[in-house]
Amino acid sequence: CVPASASVPQRSLPALPQPELPVQPRIQPISLDDADAPTRELFDRIPPPMRTMNVFRTFANHPDLMGAWLGFGAYLLRSSTLEPRLRELVVLRVGWQCRSPYEWGQHVIIGRKSGVLDADLQRLTQGPDAERWSVAEAAALRATDELIERHTLGDATWADLTAHFTTQQILDLIFLVGQYQLVAGALNALRVERDDGLDANALPFTIPAE
């Protein structure tokens, strides 16, 4: 889903901070054809277009862990109290700050379907003080950065959050940041390979060579 607004030229976006090279998978993704019955049942919980993604096929090497994680992730991605656009802005900022090309790339696609524009992608590389965020968006992105950098929220940031979000939304925001820090760390540590279609021509940042 490409936004109707004009695209930002690829060269106008700064390069994503790159993880350790070379990018080779440390754990091979499982083959869905070779998965046992309990593991296939886990994949039945994932929307069909996403079942072949390397993130899920890698995590499926530990079915018990994956099963516990899927419910939490599904809630945050599809059922939380945050508006989809804000949710994706936060996830993308986490992906950027955590130097995770896989997370950033996948959520560029999801974000565009949720109202994130190419101009937003540019601003996300600049952070919460970039121009043209709404006051609520800037507050959420500032909280995202603080949670990543300090693992807590300052009083001023907390006051900004309570001025614009409900208690439930603040909790969802905090857990969303934690979830995607966890996922970014796992993707980077395991060196999960990009899925087909996520290449340098499709994404607005430099991707490490494989």
C-alpha positions as CSV (number, residue, x, y, z in Angstrom):
1,C,0.0,0.0,0.0
2,V,1.9,3.0,-1.2
3,P,0.6,6.4,0.0
4,A,-0.8,8.9,-2.5
5,S,1.7,11.6,-1.4
6,A,4.9,11.9,-3.4
7,S,7.7,9.5,-2.3
8,V,10.8,10.8,-0.6
9,P,13.8,10.0,-2.8
10,Q,15.7,7.1,-1.4
11,R,18.9,9.1,-1.1
12,S,17.2,11.7,1.0
13,L,16.9,9.3,4.0
14,P,19.9,8.7,6.2
15,A,21.3,5.2,6.3
16,L,19.9,2.9,9.0
17,P,22.6,2.3,11.6
18,Q,23.9,-1.1,10.7
19,P,24.2,-4.2,13.0
20,E,27.3,-6.4,13.2
21,L,28.3,-7.9,9.9
22,P,28.2,-10.4,8.1
23,V,24.5,-11.0,8.2
24,Q,24.2,-14.8,8.1
25,P,21.5,-16.6,10.0
26,R,22.7,-18.2,13.2
27,I,19.7,-20.4,13.5
28,Q,18.2,-21.8,10.3
29,P,14.4,-21.1,9.9
30,I,12.4,-24.3,9.9
31,S,10.6,-25.6,6.8
32,L,6.9,-25.5,7.2
33,D,6.7,-28.8,5.3
34,D,8.9,-30.5,7.9
35,A,7.2,-29.0,10.9
36,D,5.5,-31.4,13.3
37,A,1.8,-31.2,14.1
38,P,2.1,-28.9,17.2
39,T,4.3,-26.5,15.4
40,R,2.0,-26.4,12.4
41,E,-0.8,-25.5,14.8
42,L,1.2,-22.5,15.9
43,F,1.5,-21.4,12.3
44,D,-2.3,-21.7,12.0
45,R,-2.5,-18.8,14.5
46,I,-0.6,-16.6,12.1
47,P,-2.3,-14.8,9.2
48,P,-1.5,-16.8,6.0
49,P,0.5,-14.1,4.2
50,M,2.9,-13.9,7.2
51,R,3.4,-17.6,7.9
52,T,6.5,-17.9,5.6
53,M,8.3,-15.0,7.2
54,N,11.7,-15.7,8.5
55,V,11.0,-14.2,11.9
56,F,8.3,-16.8,12.6
57,R,10.1,-19.7,11.0
58,T,13.2,-18.9,13.1
59,F,11.4,-18.6,16.4
60,A,9.5,-21.8,15.6
61,N,12.7,-23.7,16.5
62,H,11.4,-23.2,20.1
63,P,7.7,-24.0,19.8
64,D,6.8,-23.4,23.5
65,L,8.5,-20.0,23.5
66,M,6.9,-19.1,20.2
67,G,3.5,-20.1,21.4
68,A,3.7,-18.0,24.5
69,W,5.0,-15.0,22.5
70,L,2.5,-15.1,19.7
71,G,-0.5,-14.1,21.9
72,F,1.3,-11.1,23.4
73,G,2.5,-10.0,20.0
74,A,-0.8,-10.4,18.4
75,Y,-2.5,-8.3,21.0
76,L,-0.1,-5.4,20.6
77,L,-0.2,-5.6,16.8
78,R,-3.9,-6.0,16.3
79,S,-5.9,-5.3,19.4
80,S,-4.2,-2.7,21.6
81,T,-5.8,0.6,22.5
82,L,-3.4,2.6,20.4
83,E,-4.4,3.9,17.0
84,P,-2.7,1.9,14.2
85,R,-0.7,4.9,12.8
86,L,0.7,5.8,16.3
87,R,1.5,2.2,17.0
88,E,3.5,1.9,13.8
89,L,5.3,5.2,14.4
90,V,6.5,3.8,17.7
91,V,7.5,0.4,16.3
92,L,9.4,2.0,13.5
93,R,11.2,4.3,16.0
94,V,12.2,1.3,18.0
95,G,13.4,-0.5,14.9
96,W,15.5,2.6,14.0
97,Q,16.9,3.1,17.4
98,C,17.7,-0.6,17.9
99,R,19.5,-0.8,14.5
100,S,17.2,-3.5,13.2
101,P,16.8,-3.5,9.4
102,Y,14.4,-6.5,9.5
103,E,12.1,-4.8,12.0
104,W,12.2,-1.4,10.2
105,G,11.7,-3.0,6.8
106,Q,8.7,-5.1,7.8
107,H,7.0,-2.2,9.6
108,V,7.6,0.2,6.7
109,I,5.2,-2.1,4.9
110,I,2.7,-2.4,7.8
111,G,3.0,1.3,8.6
112,R,2.1,2.4,5.1
113,K,-1.1,0.4,5.4
114,S,-1.8,2.3,8.7
115,G,-1.3,5.8,7.5
116,V,2.5,6.3,7.8
117,L,3.8,8.4,4.9
118,D,7.3,8.6,3.4
119,A,7.7,12.0,5.0
120,D,7.0,10.4,8.4
121,L,9.8,7.9,7.7
122,Q,12.2,10.8,7.2
123,R,11.1,12.4,10.4
124,L,11.3,9.1,12.3
125,T,15.1,9.1,11.6
126,Q,15.2,12.5,13.3
127,G,13.2,11.6,16.4
128,P,10.5,13.3,18.5
129,D,11.8,16.8,18.0
130,A,11.3,16.7,14.2
131,E,8.8,19.2,12.9
132,R,5.2,18.4,12.1
133,W,4.5,15.6,14.6
134,S,1.3,16.1,16.4
135,V,1.8,16.9,20.1
136,A,0.6,13.4,21.0
137,E,2.9,11.7,18.5
138,A,5.9,13.7,19.7
139,A,5.0,12.7,23.3
140,A,4.8,9.0,22.3
141,L,8.0,9.1,20.4
142,R,9.9,10.9,23.2
143,A,8.6,8.2,25.6
144,T,9.9,5.6,23.2
145,D,13.3,7.0,23.1
146,E,13.5,7.4,26.9
147,L,12.4,3.8,27.4
148,I,15.1,2.6,25.1
149,E,17.8,4.8,26.4
150,R,17.0,5.0,30.1
151,H,14.5,2.1,30.7
152,T,12.2,4.6,32.5
153,L,10.2,7.7,31.9
154,G,11.0,11.2,33.3
155,D,8.3,13.2,35.0
156,A,8.0,15.7,32.1
157,T,7.4,12.9,29.6
158,W,5.0,11.2,32.0
159,A,3.0,14.4,32.3
160,D,2.9,14.7,28.5
161,L,1.6,11.2,28.1
162,T,-1.1,11.6,30.7
163,A,-2.2,14.7,29.0
164,H,-2.9,12.9,25.7
165,F,-3.5,9.2,26.5
166,T,-5.6,7.1,28.8
167,T,-4.0,4.8,31.4
168,Q,-4.7,1.8,29.2
169,Q,-3.0,3.5,26.2
170,I,0.1,4.4,28.2
171,L,0.4,0.8,29.4
172,D,0.0,-0.4,25.8
173,L,2.7,2.1,24.7
174,I,5.2,0.9,27.3
175,F,4.6,-2.7,26.5
176,L,4.8,-2.0,22.8
177,V,8.2,-0.5,23.1
178,G,9.4,-3.4,25.3
179,Q,8.0,-6.0,22.9
180,Y,9.7,-4.5,19.8
181,Q,13.0,-3.9,21.6
182,L,12.9,-7.7,22.5
183,V,12.1,-8.6,18.9
184,A,14.7,-6.3,17.4
185,G,17.3,-7.7,19.8
186,A,16.4,-11.3,18.8
187,L,16.4,-10.5,15.1
188,N,19.8,-8.8,15.3
189,A,21.4,-11.5,17.6
190,L,20.1,-14.3,15.5
191,R,20.9,-12.5,12.2
192,V,17.5,-13.3,10.8
193,E,17.6,-12.9,7.0
194,R,15.3,-10.4,5.3
195,D,12.3,-11.9,3.6
196,D,11.8,-11.8,-0.1
197,G,10.9,-8.4,-1.4
198,L,12.7,-6.5,1.4
199,D,15.6,-5.2,-0.6
200,A,17.5,-1.9,-1.1
201,N,15.2,-0.9,-3.9
202,A,12.1,-1.3,-1.8
203,L,13.2,0.2,1.4
204,P,14.4,3.8,2.1
205,F,17.7,3.0,3.9
206,T,20.9,1.2,3.3
207,I,20.8,-2.5,4.2
208,P,24.0,-4.5,5.2
209,A,25.3,-6.8,2.5
210,E,24.7,-10.5,3.1
